[in-house]
Amino acid sequence: MKENRQTSGLIFITGGARSGKSRHAQELALQWSDNPVYIATARQFDDEFKQRVRRHQQERDHRWTSIEEEKALSRLDLGGKVAVIDCITLWLTNFFIDLRYDVDACLEACRKEIDALCLQDALLLIVSNEIGMGVHAETEMGRKFTDLQGWMNQYIASKAGTVLLMVSGIPLVVKKEAS
């Protein structure tokens, strides 16, 4: 671990698509650790998405340890590590599908996971999307997911010491608690 840097806690990084969230999270992780962990939560549904995953993997060099975990983040041993969790939107999608679009069941399961994850002595950089800042979803399922995403973002932000909103590649500090 690099000296004079935060060694545990939660930093929540949110923003729109292609706002620079993942890049910024990775830059921060490398400021705090010479060998950070990258946790990918995505299920690879189609060829286009597989190409996106490959591109993200190629952006990380030998310093990174990569772990793929679709749901059970709290089971990972992250003690003493700096970890980027990318991203909550895809993680929530996995629960939403597996729990048959039941928002309440998803909220309960996801809150338990986040609570357990936060018990670890690690520096967690959690990346998420702000999907509710645009037009309303046309379908009931889309509206349910937008609500789920918004509620989970609020929950994670409430637990974070720092919340950053990425806008056009620029991090804006939304919340910063004294260390």
C-alpha positions as CSV (number, residue, x, y, z in Angstrom):
1,M,0.0,0.0,0.0
2,K,1.3,3.4,-0.9
3,E,2.1,5.7,2.0
4,N,-0.1,8.6,3.3
5,R,-3.2,7.4,1.6
6,Q,-6.6,6.2,2.6
7,T,-6.5,2.5,3.4
8,S,-10.2,1.7,4.1
9,G,-13.6,3.1,3.5
10,L,-16.0,3.6,0.6
11,I,-15.8,6.0,-2.3
12,F,-18.9,6.0,-4.5
13,I,-18.4,7.2,-8.1
14,T,-21.5,7.8,-10.2
15,G,-22.5,9.5,-13.4
16,G,-23.9,9.0,-16.9
17,A,-22.7,6.7,-19.6
18,R,-19.2,7.4,-20.9
19,S,-18.7,10.1,-18.2
20,G,-15.3,8.7,-17.2
21,K,-16.4,6.8,-14.0
22,S,-14.4,3.6,-14.5
23,R,-11.3,5.4,-15.7
24,H,-11.3,7.8,-12.7
25,A,-11.9,4.9,-10.3
26,Q,-8.9,3.1,-11.7
27,E,-6.7,6.2,-11.5
28,L,-7.7,6.6,-7.9
29,A,-7.1,3.0,-7.1
30,L,-3.5,3.2,-8.5
31,Q,-2.9,6.3,-6.3
32,W,-3.5,4.1,-3.2
33,S,-2.1,0.7,-4.3
34,D,0.5,-0.8,-6.5
35,N,-1.6,-3.8,-7.0
36,P,-5.4,-3.0,-6.8
37,V,-8.2,-5.4,-7.4
38,Y,-10.8,-4.9,-10.2
39,I,-14.1,-6.7,-9.6
40,A,-16.3,-7.0,-12.7
41,T,-19.9,-7.7,-12.1
42,A,-21.1,-8.1,-15.7
43,R,-22.8,-11.0,-17.3
44,Q,-21.7,-11.2,-20.8
45,F,-24.9,-11.5,-22.7
46,D,-23.8,-11.0,-26.3
47,D,-20.8,-10.6,-28.6
48,E,-20.9,-6.8,-28.5
49,F,-20.8,-6.8,-24.7
50,K,-18.0,-9.4,-24.8
51,Q,-16.0,-7.0,-26.9
52,R,-16.6,-4.2,-24.4
53,V,-15.4,-6.5,-21.6
54,R,-12.2,-7.3,-23.6
55,R,-11.5,-3.6,-24.2
56,H,-11.9,-2.9,-20.4
57,Q,-9.5,-5.8,-19.6
58,Q,-6.9,-4.5,-22.0
59,E,-7.0,-1.1,-20.4
60,R,-5.7,-2.7,-17.1
61,D,-2.1,-3.7,-16.9
62,H,-0.1,-6.3,-14.9
63,R,-0.6,-4.4,-11.6
64,W,-4.3,-5.4,-11.5
65,T,-5.9,-8.5,-10.1
66,S,-9.2,-9.1,-11.9
67,I,-12.1,-11.0,-10.4
68,E,-15.4,-11.6,-12.0
69,E,-18.3,-11.8,-9.5
70,E,-21.9,-11.3,-10.6
71,K,-23.5,-11.1,-7.2
72,A,-21.7,-12.3,-4.1
73,L,-19.4,-9.4,-3.5
74,S,-19.3,-9.8,0.2
75,R,-17.8,-13.3,-0.1
76,L,-14.7,-11.9,-1.7
77,D,-11.7,-11.5,0.7
78,L,-10.7,-7.9,0.1
79,G,-9.1,-7.3,3.5
80,G,-6.2,-4.8,3.3
81,K,-6.8,-4.2,-0.5
82,V,-7.9,-1.4,-2.7
83,A,-10.8,-2.6,-4.9
84,V,-12.7,-1.1,-7.8
85,I,-16.2,-2.6,-8.1
86,D,-17.5,-1.9,-11.6
87,C,-20.4,-1.6,-11.8
88,I,-23.4,-1.5,-9.5
89,T,-25.8,-1.1,-12.5
90,L,-24.8,-4.5,-14.0
91,W,-24.7,-6.0,-10.5
92,L,-28.2,-4.9,-9.8
93,T,-29.3,-6.3,-13.2
94,N,-28.1,-9.7,-12.2
95,F,-30.3,-9.6,-9.0
96,F,-33.2,-8.1,-10.9
97,I,-33.3,-10.9,-13.4
98,D,-32.6,-13.7,-10.9
99,L,-35.3,-12.4,-8.5
100,R,-37.8,-12.1,-11.3
101,Y,-38.0,-8.3,-11.3
102,D,-39.1,-8.1,-7.7
103,V,-37.8,-4.6,-6.6
104,D,-38.3,-5.2,-2.9
105,A,-36.5,-8.6,-2.9
106,C,-33.7,-7.0,-4.9
107,L,-33.4,-4.1,-2.5
108,E,-33.2,-6.4,0.5
109,A,-30.6,-8.7,-1.0
110,C,-28.5,-5.9,-2.4
111,R,-28.5,-3.9,0.9
112,K,-27.4,-7.0,2.8
113,E,-24.5,-7.5,0.3
114,I,-23.4,-3.9,0.6
115,D,-23.6,-4.0,4.4
116,A,-21.5,-7.1,4.5
117,L,-19.0,-5.8,2.0
118,C,-18.6,-2.6,4.0
119,L,-17.5,-4.6,7.1
120,Q,-14.2,-5.5,5.3
121,D,-11.1,-3.5,6.1
122,A,-10.6,-2.4,2.5
123,L,-10.8,0.7,0.4
124,L,-13.7,0.2,-2.0
125,L,-14.3,2.3,-5.0
126,I,-17.8,1.5,-6.2
127,V,-18.8,2.6,-9.7
128,S,-22.5,3.2,-10.6
129,N,-24.7,4.9,-13.2
130,E,-27.2,7.7,-12.8
131,I,-29.9,6.3,-15.1
132,G,-32.8,8.3,-13.8
133,M,-31.5,11.7,-15.0
134,G,-33.0,11.3,-18.5
135,V,-36.3,10.4,-19.9
136,H,-38.6,8.0,-18.1
137,A,-38.5,4.4,-19.2
138,E,-41.2,3.3,-21.6
139,T,-41.9,0.0,-19.9
140,E,-43.0,-1.0,-16.4
141,M,-39.9,-3.1,-16.1
142,G,-37.7,-0.2,-17.1
143,R,-39.3,2.1,-14.6
144,K,-38.9,-0.6,-11.8
145,F,-35.2,-0.9,-12.6
146,T,-34.7,2.9,-12.7
147,D,-36.3,3.1,-9.2
148,L,-34.2,0.2,-8.0
149,Q,-31.0,1.8,-9.3
150,G,-31.9,5.2,-7.7
151,W,-32.7,3.6,-4.3
152,M,-29.5,1.6,-4.3
153,N,-27.4,4.6,-5.4
154,Q,-28.8,6.5,-2.4
155,Y,-28.1,3.6,-0.1
156,I,-24.5,3.2,-1.2
157,A,-24.0,7.0,-1.2
158,S,-25.2,7.1,2.4
159,K,-22.5,4.7,3.5
160,A,-19.7,6.4,1.5
161,G,-17.3,8.8,3.0
162,T,-16.8,10.3,-0.5
163,V,-19.3,10.6,-3.4
164,L,-18.1,11.8,-6.8
165,L,-20.3,12.7,-9.7
166,M,-18.5,12.3,-13.0
167,V,-19.5,14.9,-15.7
168,S,-17.7,14.8,-19.1
169,G,-14.6,13.2,-17.5
170,I,-14.5,15.7,-14.6
171,P,-15.1,14.5,-11.0
172,L,-17.4,16.7,-9.0
173,V,-17.3,16.2,-5.2
174,V,-20.9,15.7,-3.9
175,K,-19.9,14.5,-0.4
176,K,-16.6,14.4,1.4
177,E,-16.5,13.4,5.1
178,A,-13.5,14.4,7.2
179,S,-11.0,11.5,7.6
